Amino acid sequence: MFLGLSGLSATYDEKFLDYDVDGPNAIADLGAVNDTVYGADGELARALSVRPQGFPLHIYRARHVGTVACVLATVDYGPSHQRRCGVYFVATIPSARNRGLATRLLTAALRDARRRGCIVSTLQATQSGEPVYAALGYRTDFKFRVFIRETTVATCPRGEA
């Protein structure tokens, strides 16, 4: 999905949102919340255990009742006159859904991206996320299917392989 940032029309006011950008342990929270939401059993948290250096990554965290409940990351890319903002790893824990956290957090991130000179934002949406993004003005450019091959790995006792 894509959104032109010049006419960002969302009126959500982030002053009513308890959030931060690139705060302490942000990369760990990004992984942990996504693992919780998508059932990755700690895989993303392990993969994101070290923040990449020299990479234009911004991590946003929103809290609900004092706990990190919604996260997302943005990455700026492209030449300076055509700077784009990719949005990744959007996730809200189940107990905090339907409160507008993702909408308000993404609005804050998009306003920041516009201030950094980004002109367009892009993202890939799940079926449940698509209405959230469409309400912010994102439009579908194309759709694709993801096929997952489930495999089981046989293990052998040490020394028997």
Summary of the structure (lengths in Angstrom):
residues: 161
radius of gyration: 17.5
end to end distance: 47.0
largest distance: 63.6
contacts: 415
relative contact order: 0.21
helix: 30%
strand: 24%
